[in-house]
Structure formats: C-alpha cells, structure tokens
Amino acid sequence: MSFTPHQVQQAAGETAWAGAATGIIGVLTSSYFIGLLGVAVAFLGVVINSAMNWHFRRREDMRRQAEHEKAMRRPTIPGSLE
C-alpha cells in the first residue's frame, strides 16, 4: 500500500487537529488523562507530519539530482544552443 505525500500530510494534519480537540475536551472536563492523551496525539501528528515532509523532500531532491546528472551526461552537438 503506497501513499502520496499529500495523503500523508493530510492525515498527519488531521491527527494533530484531533489531538488538539481531545486535549481541549480533556481540559474542559477536568480529566487529566484525556487532556494528556490529546496532547500526546497532537504531538504525534506534528512529529509524523514533520518526518514525512523531510522524507518526501529528500526523495524529491534525490530524484532531481539524478535527473540533473543524466542531463549532464547527455552528449551535446558543438555549436548548438542546447
């Protein structure tokens, strides 16, 4: 099962918002367990979002570097504008 970067970012963002909402509910109901659980879920969403952004940007950089190296190896015709 493969996910696109957009899907991962969307899921991580939704997780962070769900955790924040759970934390607010925990504070309003004075339940420390629910409040801590909400903070933990929000933190997890932020960490996953950051990690996936780093991962997909690194893959994009590697792909662009490979394309650049391939273009540099391509023979050129002397006197052409390419």
mmCIF file as gemmi writes it, N, C-alpha and C atoms, coordinates in Angstrom:
data_model
loop_
_atom_site.group_PDB
_atom_site.id
_atom_site.type_symbol
_atom_site.label_atom_id
_atom_site.label_alt_id
_atom_site.label_comp_id
_atom_site.label_asym_id
_atom_site.label_entity_id
_atom_site.label_seq_id
_atom_site.pdbx_PDB_ins_code
_atom_site.Cartn_x
_atom_site.Cartn_y
_atom_site.Cartn_z
_atom_site.occupancy
_atom_site.B_iso_or_equiv
_atom_site.pdbx_formal_charge
_atom_site.auth_seq_id
_atom_site.auth_asym_id
_atom_site.pdbx_PDB_model_num
ATOM 1 N N . MET Axp A 1 ? 0.842 -1.16 0 1 0 ? 1 A 1
ATOM 2 C CA . MET Axp A 1 ? 0 0 0 1 0 ? 1 A 1
ATOM 3 C C . MET Axp A 1 ? 0.898 1.237 0 1 0 ? 1 A 1
ATOM 4 N N . SER Axp A 2 ? 0.708 2.101 -0.966 1 0 ? 2 A 1
ATOM 5 C CA . SER Axp A 2 ? 1.547 3.277 -1.112 1 0 ? 2 A 1
ATOM 6 C C . SER Axp A 2 ? 0.686 4.535 -0.98 1 0 ? 2 A 1
ATOM 7 N N . PHE Axp A 3 ? 1.217 5.493 -0.237 1 0 ? 3 A 1
ATOM 8 C CA . PHE Axp A 3 ? 0.512 6.75 -0.035 1 0 ? 3 A 1
ATOM 9 C C . PHE Axp A 3 ? 1.264 7.874 -0.724 1 0 ? 3 A 1
ATOM 10 N N . THR Axp A 4 ? 0.526 8.841 -1.206 1 0 ? 4 A 1
ATOM 11 C CA . THR Axp A 4 ? 1.158 10.012 -1.802 1 0 ? 4 A 1
ATOM 12 C C . THR Axp A 4 ? 1.555 10.972 -0.68 1 0 ? 4 A 1
ATOM 13 N N . PRO Axp A 5 ? 2.513 11.857 -0.94 1 0 ? 5 A 1
ATOM 14 C CA . PRO Axp A 5 ? 2.893 12.83 0.092 1 0 ? 5 A 1
ATOM 15 C C . PRO Axp A 5 ? 1.708 13.671 0.571 1 0 ? 5 A 1
ATOM 16 N N . HIS Axp A 6 ? 0.828 14.018 -0.344 1 0 ? 6 A 1
ATOM 17 C CA . HIS Axp A 6 ? -0.337 14.829 0.03 1 0 ? 6 A 1
ATOM 18 C C . HIS Axp A 6 ? -1.237 14.075 1.007 1 0 ? 6 A 1
ATOM 19 N N . GLN Axp A 7 ? -1.452 12.779 0.769 1 0 ? 7 A 1
ATOM 20 C CA . GLN Axp A 7 ? -2.29 11.98 1.657 1 0 ? 7 A 1
ATOM 21 C C . GLN Axp A 7 ? -1.683 11.877 3.047 1 0 ? 7 A 1
ATOM 22 N N . VAL Axp A 8 ? -0.366 11.697 3.111 1 0 ? 8 A 1
ATOM 23 C CA . VAL Axp A 8 ? 0.302 11.578 4.406 1 0 ? 8 A 1
ATOM 24 C C . VAL Axp A 8 ? 0.219 12.896 5.162 1 0 ? 8 A 1
ATOM 25 N N . GLN Axp A 9 ? 0.467 14.007 4.479 1 0 ? 9 A 1
ATOM 26 C CA . GLN Axp A 9 ? 0.393 15.306 5.129 1 0 ? 9 A 1
ATOM 27 C C . GLN Axp A 9 ? -1.02 15.6 5.623 1 0 ? 9 A 1
ATOM 28 N N . GLN Axp A 10 ? -1.999 15.234 4.833 1 0 ? 10 A 1
ATOM 29 C CA . GLN Axp A 10 ? -3.382 15.465 5.226 1 0 ? 10 A 1
ATOM 30 C C . GLN Axp A 10 ? -3.733 14.634 6.459 1 0 ? 10 A 1
ATOM 31 N N . ALA Axp A 11 ? -3.329 13.364 6.469 1 0 ? 11 A 1
ATOM 32 C CA . ALA Axp A 11 ? -3.619 12.501 7.616 1 0 ? 11 A 1
ATOM 33 C C . ALA Axp A 11 ? -2.91 12.995 8.878 1 0 ? 11 A 1
ATOM 34 N N . ALA Axp A 12 ? -1.659 13.418 8.747 1 0 ? 12 A 1
ATOM 35 C CA . ALA Axp A 12 ? -0.922 13.916 9.912 1 0 ? 12 A 1
ATOM 36 C C . ALA Axp A 12 ? -1.553 15.202 10.433 1 0 ? 12 A 1
ATOM 37 N N . GLY Axp A 13 ? -1.973 16.07 9.538 1 0 ? 13 A 1
ATOM 38 C CA . GLY Axp A 13 ? -2.64 17.302 9.962 1 0 ? 13 A 1
ATOM 39 C C . GLY Axp A 13 ? -3.947 17.02 10.68 1 0 ? 13 A 1
ATOM 40 N N . GLU Axp A 14 ? -4.715 16.083 10.152 1 0 ? 14 A 1
ATOM 41 C CA . GLU Axp A 14 ? -5.977 15.721 10.798 1 0 ? 14 A 1
ATOM 42 C C . GLU Axp A 14 ? -5.727 15.091 12.161 1 0 ? 14 A 1
ATOM 43 N N . THR Axp A 15 ? -4.664 14.301 12.279 1 0 ? 15 A 1
ATOM 44 C CA . THR Axp A 15 ? -4.314 13.703 13.561 1 0 ? 15 A 1
ATOM 45 C C . THR Axp A 15 ? -3.953 14.778 14.574 1 0 ? 15 A 1
ATOM 46 N N . ALA Axp A 16 ? -3.192 15.766 14.146 1 0 ? 16 A 1
ATOM 47 C CA . ALA Axp A 16 ? -2.824 16.855 15.052 1 0 ? 16 A 1
ATOM 48 C C . ALA Axp A 16 ? -4.063 17.622 15.515 1 0 ? 16 A 1
ATOM 49 N N . TRP Axp A 17 ? -4.976 17.893 14.601 1 0 ? 17 A 1
ATOM 50 C CA . TRP Axp A 17 ? -6.198 18.607 14.995 1 0 ? 17 A 1
ATOM 51 C C . TRP Axp A 17 ? -7.062 17.761 15.927 1 0 ? 17 A 1
ATOM 52 N N . ALA Axp A 18 ? -7.15 16.466 15.66 1 0 ? 18 A 1
ATOM 53 C CA . ALA Axp A 18 ? -7.922 15.586 16.54 1 0 ? 18 A 1
ATOM 54 C C . ALA Axp A 18 ? -7.303 15.554 17.932 1 0 ? 18 A 1
ATOM 55 N N . GLY Axp A 19 ? -5.994 15.514 18.005 1 0 ? 19 A 1
ATOM 56 C CA . GLY Axp A 19 ? -5.321 15.531 19.302 1 0 ? 19 A 1
ATOM 57 C C . GLY Axp A 19 ? -5.546 16.831 20.04 1 0 ? 19 A 1
ATOM 58 N N . ALA Axp A 20 ? -5.498 17.948 19.315 1 0 ? 20 A 1
ATOM 59 C CA . ALA Axp A 20 ? -5.743 19.239 19.947 1 0 ? 20 A 1
ATOM 60 C C . ALA Axp A 20 ? -7.175 19.316 20.473 1 0 ? 20 A 1
ATOM 61 N N . ALA Axp A 21 ? -8.126 18.824 19.689 1 0 ? 21 A 1
ATOM 62 C CA . ALA Axp A 21 ? -9.526 18.833 20.123 1 0 ? 21 A 1
ATOM 63 C C . ALA Axp A 21 ? -9.712 17.956 21.352 1 0 ? 21 A 1
ATOM 64 N N . THR Axp A 22 ? -9.069 16.801 21.365 1 0 ? 22 A 1
ATOM 65 C CA . THR Axp A 22 ? -9.156 15.909 22.522 1 0 ? 22 A 1
ATOM 66 C C . THR Axp A 22 ? -8.552 16.579 23.753 1 0 ? 22 A 1
ATOM 67 N N . GLY Axp A 23 ? -7.453 17.276 23.563 1 0 ? 23 A 1
ATOM 68 C CA . GLY Axp A 23 ? -6.838 17.995 24.682 1 0 ? 23 A 1
ATOM 69 C C . GLY Axp A 23 ? -7.748 19.068 25.245 1 0 ? 23 A 1
ATOM 70 N N . ILE Axp A 24 ? -8.415 19.795 24.363 1 0 ? 24 A 1
ATOM 71 C CA . ILE Axp A 24 ? -9.338 20.841 24.815 1 0 ? 24 A 1
ATOM 72 C C . ILE Axp A 24 ? -10.507 20.227 25.57 1 0 ? 24 A 1
ATOM 73 N N . ILE Axp A 25 ? -11.033 19.135 25.055 1 0 ? 25 A 1
ATOM 74 C CA . ILE Axp A 25 ? -12.131 18.452 25.747 1 0 ? 25 A 1
ATOM 75 C C . ILE Axp A 25 ? -11.668 17.972 27.117 1 0 ? 25 A 1
ATOM 76 N N . GLY Axp A 26 ? -10.445 17.46 27.177 1 0 ? 26 A 1
ATOM 77 C CA . GLY Axp A 26 ? -9.917 16.998 28.46 1 0 ? 26 A 1
ATOM 78 C C . GLY Axp A 26 ? -9.773 18.128 29.455 1 0 ? 26 A 1
ATOM 79 N N . VAL Axp A 27 ? -9.341 19.286 29.008 1 0 ? 27 A 1
ATOM 80 C CA . VAL Axp A 27 ? -9.196 20.433 29.905 1 0 ? 27 A 1
ATOM 81 C C . VAL Axp A 27 ? -10.574 20.904 30.373 1 0 ? 27 A 1
ATOM 82 N N . LEU Axp A 28 ? -11.519 20.965 29.451 1 0 ? 28 A 1
ATOM 83 C CA . LEU Axp A 28 ? -12.859 21.443 29.808 1 0 ? 28 A 1
ATOM 84 C C . LEU Axp A 28 ? -13.564 20.498 30.779 1 0 ? 28 A 1
ATOM 85 N N . THR Axp A 29 ? -13.314 19.207 30.678 1 0 ? 29 A 1
ATOM 86 C CA . THR Axp A 29 ? -13.958 18.244 31.573 1 0 ? 29 A 1
ATOM 87 C C . THR Axp A 29 ? -13.099 17.954 32.797 1 0 ? 29 A 1
ATOM 88 N N . SER Axp A 30 ? -11.958 18.614 32.9 1 0 ? 30 A 1
ATOM 89 C CA . SER Axp A 30 ? -11.024 18.434 34.02 1 0 ? 30 A 1
ATOM 90 C C . SER Axp A 30 ? -10.553 16.995 34.157 1 0 ? 30 A 1
ATOM 91 N N . SER Axp A 31 ? -10.454 16.309 33.046 1 0 ? 31 A 1
ATOM 92 C CA . SER Axp A 31 ? -9.928 14.946 33.045 1 0 ? 31 A 1
ATOM 93 C C . SER Axp A 31 ? -8.477 15.012 32.574 1 0 ? 31 A 1
ATOM 94 N N . TYR Axp A 32 ? -7.569 14.789 33.489 1 0 ? 32 A 1
ATOM 95 C CA . TYR Axp A 32 ? -6.154 14.895 33.153 1 0 ? 32 A 1
ATOM 96 C C . TYR Axp A 32 ? -5.73 13.824 32.15 1 0 ? 32 A 1
ATOM 97 N N . PHE Axp A 33 ? -6.296 12.647 32.275 1 0 ? 33 A 1
ATOM 98 C CA . PHE Axp A 33 ? -5.943 11.566 31.349 1 0 ? 33 A 1
ATOM 99 C C . PHE Axp A 33 ? -6.312 11.937 29.921 1 0 ? 33 A 1
ATOM 100 N N . ILE Axp A 34 ? -7.535 12.433 29.737 1 0 ? 34 A 1
ATOM 101 C CA . ILE Axp A 34 ? -7.976 12.806 28.391 1 0 ? 34 A 1
ATOM 102 C C . ILE Axp A 34 ? -7.16 13.981 27.88 1 0 ? 34 A 1
ATOM 103 N N . GLY Axp A 35 ? -6.864 14.926 28.739 1 0 ? 35 A 1
ATOM 104 C CA . GLY Axp A 35 ? -6.048 16.067 28.342 1 0 ? 35 A 1
ATOM 105 C C . GLY Axp A 35 ? -4.66 15.642 27.905 1 0 ? 35 A 1
ATOM 106 N N . LEU Axp A 36 ? -4.013 14.773 28.677 1 0 ? 36 A 1
ATOM 107 C CA . LEU Axp A 36 ? -2.682 14.286 28.31 1 0 ? 36 A 1
ATOM 108 C C . LEU Axp A 36 ? -2.726 13.447 27.043 1 0 ? 36 A 1
ATOM 109 N N . LEU Axp A 37 ? -3.775 12.653 26.891 1 0 ? 37 A 1
ATOM 110 C CA . LEU Axp A 37 ? -3.93 11.847 25.676 1 0 ? 37 A 1
ATOM 111 C C . LEU Axp A 37 ? -4.057 12.761 24.457 1 0 ? 37 A 1
ATOM 112 N N . GLY Axp A 38 ? -4.82 13.828 24.579 1 0 ? 38 A 1
ATOM 113 C CA . GLY Axp A 38 ? -4.976 14.769 23.469 1 0 ? 38 A 1
ATOM 114 C C . GLY Axp A 38 ? -3.663 15.445 23.107 1 0 ? 38 A 1
ATOM 115 N N . VAL Axp A 39 ? -2.908 15.846 24.108 1 0 ? 39 A 1
ATOM 116 C CA . VAL Axp A 39 ? -1.611 16.469 23.853 1 0 ? 39 A 1
ATOM 117 C C . VAL Axp A 39 ? -0.674 15.478 23.178 1 0 ? 39 A 1
ATOM 118 N N . ALA Axp A 40 ? -0.69 14.227 23.639 1 0 ? 40 A 1
ATOM 119 C CA . ALA Axp A 40 ? 0.18 13.203 23.043 1 0 ? 40 A 1
ATOM 120 C C . ALA Axp A 40 ? -0.191 12.95 21.583 1 0 ? 40 A 1
ATOM 121 N N . VAL Axp A 41 ? -1.473 12.878 21.271 1 0 ? 41 A 1
ATOM 122 C CA . VAL Axp A 41 ? -1.911 12.644 19.896 1 0 ? 41 A 1
ATOM 123 C C . VAL Axp A 41 ? -1.559 13.837 19.014 1 0 ? 41 A 1
ATOM 124 N N . ALA Axp A 42 ? -1.735 15.047 19.527 1 0 ? 42 A 1
ATOM 125 C CA . ALA Axp A 42 ? -1.386 16.232 18.75 1 0 ? 42 A 1
ATOM 126 C C . ALA Axp A 42 ? 0.115 16.258 18.47 1 0 ? 42 A 1
ATOM 127 N N . PHE Axp A 43 ? 0.91 15.957 19.487 1 0 ? 43 A 1
ATOM 128 C CA . PHE Axp A 43 ? 2.366 15.921 19.31 1 0 ? 43 A 1
ATOM 129 C C . PHE Axp A 43 ? 2.758 14.859 18.286 1 0 ? 43 A 1
ATOM 130 N N . LEU Axp A 44 ? 2.134 13.696 18.362 1 0 ? 44 A 1
ATOM 131 C CA . LEU Axp A 44 ? 2.41 12.626 17.406 1 0 ? 44 A 1
ATOM 132 C C . LEU Axp A 44 ? 2.073 13.066 15.983 1 0 ? 44 A 1
ATOM 133 N N . GLY Axp A 45 ? 0.964 13.76 15.803 1 0 ? 45 A 1
ATOM 134 C CA . GLY Axp A 45 ? 0.591 14.254 14.473 1 0 ? 45 A 1
ATOM 135 C C . GLY Axp A 45 ? 1.612 15.228 13.922 1 0 ? 45 A 1
ATOM 136 N N . VAL Axp A 46 ? 2.112 16.119 14.772 1 0 ? 46 A 1
ATOM 137 C CA . VAL Axp A 46 ? 3.114 17.091 14.334 1 0 ? 46 A 1
ATOM 138 C C . VAL Axp A 46 ? 4.421 16.386 13.973 1 0 ? 46 A 1
ATOM 139 N N . VAL Axp A 47 ? 4.837 15.421 14.799 1 0 ? 47 A 1
ATOM 140 C CA . VAL Axp A 47 ? 6.078 14.69 14.527 1 0 ? 47 A 1
ATOM 141 C C . VAL Axp A 47 ? 5.979 13.906 13.223 1 0 ? 47 A 1
ATOM 142 N N . ILE Axp A 48 ? 4.87 13.224 13.011 1 0 ? 48 A 1
ATOM 143 C CA . ILE Axp A 48 ? 4.689 12.446 11.776 1 0 ? 48 A 1
ATOM 144 C C . ILE Axp A 48 ? 4.684 13.374 10.571 1 0 ? 48 A 1
ATOM 145 N N . ASN Axp A 49 ? 4.004 14.504 10.678 1 0 ? 49 A 1
ATOM 146 C CA . ASN Axp A 49 ? 3.954 15.451 9.566 1 0 ? 49 A 1
ATOM 147 C C . ASN Axp A 49 ? 5.354 15.959 9.234 1 0 ? 49 A 1
ATOM 148 N N . SER Axp A 50 ? 6.135 16.308 10.243 1 0 ? 50 A 1
ATOM 149 C CA . SER Axp A 50 ? 7.496 16.797 10.014 1 0 ? 50 A 1
ATOM 150 C C . SER Axp A 50 ? 8.377 15.721 9.398 1 0 ? 50 A 1
ATOM 151 N N . ALA Axp A 51 ? 8.276 14.508 9.912 1 0 ? 51 A 1
ATOM 152 C CA . ALA Axp A 51 ? 9.098 13.409 9.396 1 0 ? 51 A 1
ATOM 153 C C . ALA Axp A 51 ? 8.757 13.086 7.949 1 0 ? 51 A 1
ATOM 154 N N . MET Axp A 52 ? 7.484 13.094 7.624 1 0 ? 52 A 1
ATOM 155 C CA . MET Axp A 52 ? 7.092 12.765 6.259 1 0 ? 52 A 1
ATOM 156 C C . MET Axp A 52 ? 7.472 13.894 5.301 1 0 ? 52 A 1
ATOM 157 N N . ASN Axp A 53 ? 7.372 15.142 5.752 1 0 ? 53 A 1
ATOM 158 C CA . ASN Axp A 53 ? 7.827 16.243 4.907 1 0 ? 53 A 1
ATOM 159 C C . ASN Axp A 53 ? 9.308 16.09 4.597 1 0 ? 53 A 1
ATOM 160 N N . TRP Axp A 54 ? 10.103 15.784 5.623 1 0 ? 54 A 1
ATOM 161 C CA . TRP Axp A 54 ? 11.541 15.601 5.424 1 0 ? 54 A 1
ATOM 162 C C . TRP Axp A 54 ? 11.801 14.445 4.456 1 0 ? 54 A 1
ATOM 163 N N . HIS Axp A 55 ? 11.099 13.331 4.641 1 0 ? 55 A 1
ATOM 164 C CA . HIS Axp A 55 ? 11.305 12.143 3.807 1 0 ? 55 A 1
ATOM 165 C C . HIS Axp A 55 ? 10.985 12.437 2.337 1 0 ? 55 A 1
ATOM 166 N N . PHE Axp A 56 ? 9.834 13.033 2.08 1 0 ? 56 A 1
ATOM 167 C CA . PHE Axp A 56 ? 9.433 13.26 0.696 1 0 ? 56 A 1
ATOM 168 C C . PHE Axp A 56 ? 10.265 14.356 0.035 1 0 ? 56 A 1
ATOM 169 N N . ARG Axp A 57 ? 10.691 15.355 0.794 1 0 ? 57 A 1
ATOM 170 C CA . ARG Axp A 57 ? 11.587 16.366 0.211 1 0 ? 57 A 1
ATOM 171 C C . ARG Axp A 57 ? 12.933 15.753 -0.127 1 0 ? 57 A 1
ATOM 172 N N . ARG Axp A 58 ? 13.429 14.862 0.712 1 0 ? 58 A 1
ATOM 173 C CA . ARG Axp A 58 ? 14.7 14.191 0.436 1 0 ? 58 A 1
ATOM 174 C C . ARG Axp A 58 ? 14.595 13.347 -0.831 1 0 ? 58 A 1
ATOM 175 N N . ARG Axp A 59 ? 13.487 12.619 -0.981 1 0 ? 59 A 1
ATOM 176 C CA . ARG Axp A 59 ? 13.291 11.823 -2.193 1 0 ? 59 A 1
ATOM 177 C C . ARG Axp A 59 ? 13.226 12.716 -3.42 1 0 ? 59 A 1
ATOM 178 N N . GLU Axp A 60 ? 12.547 13.853 -3.304 1 0 ? 60 A 1
ATOM 179 C CA . GLU Axp A 60 ? 12.448 14.775 -4.431 1 0 ? 60 A 1
ATOM 180 C C . GLU Axp A 60 ? 13.824 15.33 -4.783 1 0 ? 60 A 1
ATOM 181 N N . ASP Axp A 61 ? 14.626 15.68 -3.78 1 0 ? 61 A 1
ATOM 182 C CA . ASP Axp A 61 ? 15.976 16.176 -4.037 1 0 ? 61 A 1
ATOM 183 C C . ASP Axp A 61 ? 16.83 15.12 -4.739 1 0 ? 61 A 1
ATOM 184 N N . MET Axp A 62 ? 16.729 13.866 -4.293 1 0 ? 62 A 1
ATOM 185 C CA . MET Axp A 62 ? 17.499 12.79 -4.919 1 0 ? 62 A 1
ATOM 186 C C . MET Axp A 62 ? 17.065 12.587 -6.364 1 0 ? 62 A 1
ATOM 187 N N . ARG Axp A 63 ? 15.759 12.67 -6.613 1 0 ? 63 A 1
ATOM 188 C CA . ARG Axp A 63 ? 15.242 12.494 -7.971 1 0 ? 63 A 1
ATOM 189 C C . ARG Axp A 63 ? 15.726 13.631 -8.878 1 0 ? 63 A 1
ATOM 190 N N . ARG Axp A 64 ? 15.673 14.851 -8.378 1 0 ? 64 A 1
ATOM 191 C CA . ARG Axp A 64 ? 16.145 15.98 -9.185 1 0 ? 64 A 1
ATOM 192 C C . ARG Axp A 64 ? 17.646 15.891 -9.447 1 0 ? 64 A 1
ATOM 193 N N . GLN Axp A 65 ? 18.418 15.428 -8.457 1 0 ? 65 A 1
ATOM 194 C CA . GLN Axp A 65 ? 19.862 15.275 -8.65 1 0 ? 65 A 1
ATOM 195 C C . GLN Axp A 65 ? 20.147 14.227 -9.721 1 0 ? 65 A 1
ATOM 196 N N . ALA Axp A 66 ? 19.401 13.116 -9.698 1 0 ? 66 A 1
ATOM 197 C CA . ALA Axp A 66 ? 19.585 12.067 -10.708 1 0 ? 66 A 1
ATOM 198 C C . ALA Axp A 66 ? 19.239 12.599 -12.103 1 0 ? 66 A 1
ATOM 199 N N . GLU Axp A 67 ? 18.168 13.378 -12.206 1 0 ? 67 A 1
ATOM 200 C CA . GLU Axp A 67 ? 17.804 13.955 -13.496 1 0 ? 67 A 1
ATOM 201 C C . GLU Axp A 67 ? 18.881 14.923 -13.98 1 0 ? 67 A 1
ATOM 202 N N . HIS Axp A 68 ? 19.431 15.703 -13.067 1 0 ? 68 A 1
ATOM 203 C CA . HIS Axp A 68 ? 20.486 16.649 -13.422 1 0 ? 68 A 1
ATOM 204 C C . HIS Axp A 68 ? 21.731 15.91 -13.928 1 0 ? 68 A 1
ATOM 205 N N . GLU Axp A 69 ? 22.118 14.855 -13.201 1 0 ? 69 A 1
ATOM 206 C CA . GLU Axp A 69 ? 23.298 14.09 -13.615 1 0 ? 69 A 1
ATOM 207 C C . GLU Axp A 69 ? 23.075 13.437 -14.974 1 0 ? 69 A 1
ATOM 208 N N . LYS Axp A 70 ? 21.869 12.949 -15.224 1 0 ? 70 A 1
ATOM 209 C CA . LYS Axp A 70 ? 21.552 12.343 -16.515 1 0 ? 70 A 1
ATOM 210 C C . LYS Axp A 70 ? 21.644 13.381 -17.631 1 0 ? 70 A 1
ATOM 211 N N . ALA Axp A 71 ? 21.143 14.577 -17.358 1 0 ? 71 A 1
ATOM 212 C CA . ALA Axp A 71 ? 21.199 15.639 -18.364 1 0 ? 71 A 1
ATOM 213 C C . ALA Axp A 71 ? 22.642 16.068 -18.629 1 0 ? 71 A 1
ATOM 214 N N . MET Axp A 72 ? 23.48 16.045 -17.61 1 0 ? 72 A 1
ATOM 215 C CA . MET Axp A 72 ? 24.872 16.449 -17.778 1 0 ? 72 A 1
ATOM 216 C C . MET Axp A 72 ? 25.675 15.407 -18.558 1 0 ? 72 A 1
ATOM 217 N N . ARG Axp A 73 ? 25.255 14.145 -18.507 1 0 ? 73 A 1
ATOM 218 C CA . ARG Axp A 73 ? 25.949 13.087 -19.248 1 0 ? 73 A 1
ATOM 219 C C . ARG Axp A 73 ? 25.537 13.047 -20.717 1 0 ? 73 A 1
ATOM 220 N N . ARG Axp A 74 ? 24.428 13.696 -21.06 1 0 ? 74 A 1
ATOM 221 C CA . ARG Axp A 74 ? 23.921 13.661 -22.433 1 0 ? 74 A 1
ATOM 222 C C . ARG Axp A 74 ? 24.901 14.391 -23.348 1 0 ? 74 A 1
ATOM 223 N N . PRO Axp A 75 ? 25.275 13.751 -24.434 1 0 ? 75 A 1
ATOM 224 C CA . PRO Axp A 75 ? 26.22 14.438 -25.353 1 0 ? 75 A 1
ATOM 225 C C . PRO Axp A 75 ? 25.529 15.628 -26.029 1 0 ? 75 A 1
ATOM 226 N N . THR Axp A 76 ? 26.301 16.643 -26.264 1 0 ? 76 A 1
ATOM 227 C CA . THR Axp A 76 ? 25.79 17.837 -26.942 1 0 ? 76 A 1
ATOM 228 C C . THR Axp A 76 ? 26.492 17.999 -28.286 1 0 ? 76 A 1
ATOM 229 N N . ILE Axp A 77 ? 25.812 18.644 -29.203 1 0 ? 77 A 1
ATOM 230 C CA . ILE Axp A 77 ? 26.386 18.909 -30.51 1 0 ? 77 A 1
ATOM 231 C C . ILE Axp A 77 ? 27.105 20.246 -30.439 1 0 ? 77 A 1
ATOM 232 N N . PRO Axp A 78 ? 28.371 20.288 -30.815 1 0 ? 78 A 1
ATOM 233 C CA . PRO Axp A 78 ? 29.084 21.562 -30.759 1 0 ? 78 A 1
ATOM 234 C C . PRO Axp A 78 ? 28.391 22.611 -31.623 1 0 ? 78 A 1
ATOM 235 N N . GLY Axp A 79 ? 28.245 23.793 -31.065 1 0 ? 79 A 1
ATOM 236 C CA . GLY Axp A 79 ? 27.613 24.886 -31.779 1 0 ? 79 A 1
ATOM 237 C C . GLY Axp A 79 ? 26.116 24.945 -31.613 1 0 ? 79 A 1
ATOM 238 N N . SER Axp A 80 ? 25.498 23.97 -30.977 1 0 ? 80 A 1
ATOM 239 C CA . SER Axp A 80 ? 24.051 24.007 -30.784 1 0 ? 80 A 1
ATOM 240 C C . SER Axp A 80 ? 23.728 24.832 -29.533 1 0 ? 80 A 1
ATOM 241 N N . LEU Axp A 81 ? 22.514 25.283 -29.463 1 0 ? 81 A 1
ATOM 242 C CA . LEU Axp A 81 ? 22.08 26.102 -28.319 1 0 ? 81 A 1
ATOM 243 C C . LEU Axp A 81 ? 21.666 25.27 -27.134 1 0 ? 81 A 1
ATOM 244 N N . GLU Axp A 82 ? 21.564 24.017 -27.271 1 0 ? 82 A 1
ATOM 245 C CA . GLU Axp A 82 ? 21.108 23.143 -26.186 1 0 ? 82 A 1
ATOM 246 C C . GLU Axp A 82 ? 22.219 22.814 -25.24 1 0 ? 82 A 1
